[in-house]
Amino acid sequence: MRQLEKLKPFPSELLDFAKEVVIQLREAGHKAYCVGGCTRDTLIGIEPKEYDITTSATPEEVSEIFPHTVPIGVSFGVILVITGKYQFEVATFRKDQNYSDGRHPDNVTYSHDEQEDVLRRDFTINGMLYDPVSQEVIDYVGGMEDLNKKIVRTIGDPSERFNEDKLRMMRAIRFSSRYNFELDLDTFYAIEKLASDITQVSSERIRDEILKIITQSNPGHGIKMLSESGLLKYVLPDVEIMKGVEQPPEFHPEGDVFVHTCLVLDKLFKNQGGIVSPELGMGALLHDVGKPPTFSVSDRIRFNGHDRLGADMSKKICQELKFSNKQIEIIYALIKEHLKFKDVFNMKKSTLKRFIVMPHFEEHMALHLADCEASHGITAAYNFIMEKFDEFEDEEIRPTPLLTGKELIEMGYKPGPLFSEILNFIEEAQLEGDIKNSEEAKQAVSKKYPAK
């Protein structure tokens, strides 16, 4: 049943350009509306970051109307229209037939009926049209009712929708956790039944969906929902087996490793003001992934070496998910170094300075703080380092070297392994404050390493 509702949008230049694209398509004799997330978010009260457009115009007709277009999915009726500094995905109304690969329709039939188009989409809250000219929402799928009830529900039969694109199962979890909506029971049961089919989805698409879950609102709840629905054991089995792995209650009153991990994600999102990088999110998700295989009980529950093993495990996990080498390097370091904060009180000044100039140290600090807040609540190490930042000047933390290799050669030393040893010796003495200028550095080198 078609429902209409007036909707006052968020005024923006982006919306103005989207409206102009709609108007030009209509002036050329075609139907056109904004669709999907922009309608959903505006109804919720969130300003859209993008506007997708659906139209009765074919890709060829769209290309004739607009001078700057890019064919990003012509076989599925999708054209990128570039106007001003903005770009919009413009998709032709269509009816899909069969999805033998679990992602793409085998056959696409273009349509002139907007209702037929929205009935092929994933969830009711994503299936509403918006007319930017009349400022009306057009709802054929009950999306407004589900938004009001805070429910994520598929359009039509959930098993059919998920068989069309298996990744929709993870998307259902993402929307439910992000907006704190309930998942419709029939939709949830279909995910439980089809969960193993998620392995048919490419690693890259699974990775992107995981990242959206852990870097948006309610990330811990999202991971719990992935587990409850049966998806987690297929997409991140090393996280699933954290469930039931007990921790020493004196340090982790919150519960097992899985509960702790979900809580870390939530603390991190809150502390970061909702801005969590993919690397930091994955570092938080996997920071204790080494605990299940290192679990032991002696005087108390222990996880000896879980930081090092977890870092190695994270590298393999992230490689399988097709993260870039640079991303893997950052995630690996976040996990490998996350226990070092307990040692900061006893570090020599030079060691501490080297520690806090580690690349991406602000993300190491963020993970450490969330880790503490999600367990014993003791943030003494975090506070100590923040005080040291105020105490140390930038010049002290990252001092200009007092000696160079060229100067060592002039002093009579030959290039070789000894060079590094001497330069490390000088850097440490400089960071400790024992030497303050080039002359003192030369004297110290001559005394400790007499030139032959």
N, C-alpha and C positions, 0 to 999 in steps of 0.2 A: 504494500500500500504506500502510495506517495504521500509524504508529509512535508510541509513547508514551515520554516521558522525564520524569522528575521534575525540577523546576526550582525552586530556592529563590529567591524574588524579592527585590528590594530593598525592605525595609520602608519604607513611607511613608504619609502620610495620603491622598495622591492614590490610591495602590493600594487603600487601605481603602474609599474611596468608589466606585472602579471595581468592586470586589468586591461592594459592596452593590447596585449597579445590576444586576450579573449575577444576584445572588441574587433580587432582586425580580422580574426577568423570568422566572426559573425557577419561582418560587413561583406565578406567574400561568399556568404551564403551558407555557412556551416554552423552547426551547434558547437558550443565550447563552454567548459566550466573548469573551475579549480576543483581538485579532488584529493582525497587521502589525508595525509598527516596535517596539512595546513588547516583543513576544516576541523579535524579532531582537536588540534591544539588550541585553535581560537575558541572553540566551545568550552574547553577546559579552563581557558584563561592564560594560555601560554602563547607568546608571540611567535609565529612561525618563522623558521630560518630559511624555508624554501617553499615555493608554490609549484606543484605539478599541475599540468593542464591536460584535460581529456577532451577530445573533439571528434566530430564526424568526418573531418577532413582526412584524406589519406596522406601518407608521408610525402608523396609526390606533390599533392596540393599544398601541403604545409610549406614545402621547399619553394614553391612558386610564389607564395604570399610573402615570405620573409627572406631578405637578401643574405642573411648570415645564419646558416644552419649546419649542423654536423649530424650525419646519419649514425647514431650510436646503437640502434637496434631496429633497423628498417624491417627485418623479417618478422618482428613483433609489433611493428607499427609505431616505433618510438624515434622521434627526431629531437635533437637539441636545438632550440632556438636561442640565438644570442642577440640581445638587444641592449644597447647602452653598455653598462658594466655588468649586466646580469645575464644569466642563462636559465632557461626553463626546459624541462622535459615535457614534450608535447606528444601524447600517445593517442592513437586512433581508437575509437570505440571498436571493441572486438569481442568475438566469442571464440573461446579456446576449445580444441577438441583433442582429447587424449594426451597424457603426459607420460610416455613410456620411459623417459629418463629420470622421472621424479623431479624435474625442474622446469623444462621447457615444453610448451605445447607442440604436439606433432604437426598440427595444422591450425592456422589462424584464419578466421573469417572476419573480415571487417564488417562493421555494423553501423547503422544510422540511429540506433536506439541506445540512449544513455543508460536505461535500466538494464538492458542486456549486458552492457559493459560492467556495471558495478556488481552484478551477480556473480562474476567470475573472480572477484577480488577476495582477499583473505578474511578480514574480520569486519564485523558490522561497524565498529568505531572508525575504521579506515575506509568505509565504503560510501561516505556521504559526499555529495557534490556541494559546491559553493558557487553561487553566481555573484561575482564581484560588482556587477552593474546594479542589480536589484537588491544586493546584500541579503539574499535568501539562501538558506540551507535546504537542499532537496534530498530527502532521505527515503530510499526505497527498501532499506534493509533493516530498519529498526535500530540504527546506530545511535540516534539521540536518546532513545529509551535506555539502551545499554550504558551510554555515558552517564545518564542520570542515576542508574542503578549501580554504576561502577563495576561493570562486568565486561570481560573479554570473551567474545563468542565468535565462532566462525560464521561466515555467510553460508547458509545451507548446511549440508551434511559435513561434519568435521573430518571424517575419514576421507571423503572425496577431496576436500581442500588440502589435506596433508599429503595425500598421494600425488596430488598435482605438483607440490613442491614440499619436500620433506623438511626444509629449513623453517617452514612456517611453524613447526612445533616449537622450535627455540624462540621464534619471534613472539609466539603467544606468551611464553614465559617472560620474555623481555617487557612486553607491554604491560603485563599484569604486575610485574615488580616495579617498573618505572613509575607507573601511575598509582600504585597501591590499589589495584582493582582485583576483584575476585575472578578466578578463572571458571567459566561455565563448566558444570560437571560433565556434560557430554563431550565438551572440547577436551577436558582433562582426561577422561577415560580413553578417548581416541589416541591421545599422546601416549598414555601408558601402553596401549595395545600396539602402537606402531613405533615405539621408541627405538628399537633396534635398527629401523630403516634409516636413522639419521646417519649411519655409516656410509650411506650412498652419496652423501653430500661432500663436496670438495673440502679439503682442509682449510683453504683460504676463507670460504664462506662461513664455516664453523668458527674459525678464529675471529672473524669480524663480528659475529653475533655474540661470542663470549665477551669480547672487548666492550661491546655496547652494554651488556648486562653489568659488567663490573665497574664501569666508569660512569654510570647513570644512577639515578635515585634508587635507594633500597637495594644495593648490590648484594648484600648478604642474603636478603630474602630471595633474590633471584637465583643464587647458587643453591639455596635450600629447595626451591621449587624445581630446579633442574634435577636434583637428587630425588625428590618425592615423585616426580613424573617418570623416573627411570631413564632419563636422558644422560645424566651426568656420568654414569658408569660406562657410557659409550664415547662421550666426547672428552672426558677428563677422568679416566679411571683412577689415576693416582690421587685425585682430590676426593673421589667417592670413598676410597678406603681409609680416609682420615676419620670417618664416622666410627665411634666406639673406641677410638684409641685414647685411653685415659691419660691424664696429665697430673703432675703433683699438685694437689689441691692448695698447698701453701703458696704456690706461684700462679696457679690457674684455677681460681675458684669458679670461673665461668663455665667450665665443662671440658669436653673432649677437644681434640685437635680440630675437628670439623667446625664445632660451635665457635671455637676461638677464631678460626680463619674467617668465618662469615662476619663475626663481630669486628675484626680488624678492617675488613672492607667497608663496613658501615662507618666506623670511626674515621677512617681515612677520607671518605667522601665528605663527611661533615667538616673535618678539620681543614680540608682543601677548598672549602667553599663550593663544592660541586665540580671542581676542575681537577680531574685525575688523568694523568697521561696514561697511554696504553702500557708503557713499561712499568710505571709505578703500580698500576692496577694488577698486572700479572705478577710483579714482585710480591705484592701483598697476598695474592691468591696462592702463590706457590712457596711462600717463605718458609713454611713448615712442612713442605712435601716430603722432606727427608725423615720426618719423625716416625711414621709407621714402620719403616724397615730398620730403624735404629732403636726401637723401643726395648728397654730392659728394666729390670727391677733389682736393685741392690739395697743400699740404705734407703733409697726412695726410687720413684720412677725417674729414669734418665733417658736422654736421647743423644748420647755421645756422638759427636761428629755429624749431627743432622744438618748443620749449616753447609758443610763441604759436600756431603752426599746430595743434599737438596739442590745445591747449585748445579751439580753435574746432571741431576735428574731434570732440572728445569731446562737445561740446554737441549736435551733430547726432546722434551715435550714441545718446546718452542720451535725446534727444527721441524718436527712433524706438522706443526700448525703453520709452517711457512712464514715465520717472522723473519725480518731481515737480520743480517749478521750484526749490525749495529744495535738493533733492539735486543737481540739475544745477549750481547755483551753487557748491556746495562742491566737487564733482568738478572743475569748470572751474578754480577757484582752486588746487586741489592740483596740477594739471598746469601751469598758467600760471606758478606761483611756484616750481616745484621746482628750477630752476637758480640761484635767487637765493642759495642757501646758500653758493655758492663766493665770494660777494662780502662775506660778513659781516665778514671781517678788515679790510676797508677802508672799512666803513660809518662815517659819523659817528655819534656816540652817539645823536642824535635819530632818525636813519634806522633804526638797529638797534632802538631801542625801539619805533618804529612797526611794524617788521617782526615783532617777537615778540609784539605784542598783536593781530596779525591774527586774525580769527575762526578757531576750530578749529586753532590753531597746533600743538597737541599732535599732531594728525594729520599736519600738514606735517612735523613732526619725525620722526614714525614712518616716513613714506614716504622721507624723506631718508636715514635710517639704513639702512633696508632696501636702498635704491638703492646706497648706498656698499658695504654688505656683499656685495651681489650683483655687484660689479664690482671696482674697484681696492682696496677694503678700507680706504681712508683715511677716518677719521671725525673728522678734526681740526675741521671746521666744527661738527659735532654737539657735540663736547666743548667747543668755545669757547662756544657758546650756553648749554650747561648751566652753565658757569662764570659766565657773565653773569647767568643767573637767580639764582645765589647772591649775586652781587655787587650787583645792583640790588634795591632794596626795591620792594614793590608800589606804594608811593606814588610812587616815581620813574618806574616804567614807566607807570602810569596816574594821573598827577597831576591834582588838581583844578585846573581852569582858573584862571589868575590874573586874567583879565579876562573880562567878559561883554559881549554886545552892548549891554545897557542902560548899562553903565559907559562904553562908547565913545560912546554918544549924549550922556551927561552931560559927556563931555570935548569935545563939539562936533563929533563926526563924524556924517555922515548915513548911514543904512542904504543899502547898495549893494554892488557887487562888491569895493570896497576893504575892507569889513568882513572878508570871508573871508581876504583877503591879510594883514590886520593880525593876525587871530586865529591864522593859521598861523605867522606870524612869531613871535608870543609863545609859542606851543606849542613851536616848535623851540628857541627860546632857553631855555625852561624845561627841556626834555628834555636840552639840552646842559649845563644847570647854570649858564648865564650870568646868569639872573635867578632870584630865589628868593621874591619876594613881590609883592603887588599894586602897591606903591609903585614898586618897581624896574621893573615892567612898564609902568606909566604913563609913567615917565620915558623908557624905551626907545622907546615908541610916539611920544611927543611929539617925540623927537629924529629918528626916522627918517621919521615921517609928520606933519609940522607941520600942525595944523588950520588950514583957511583961514577 
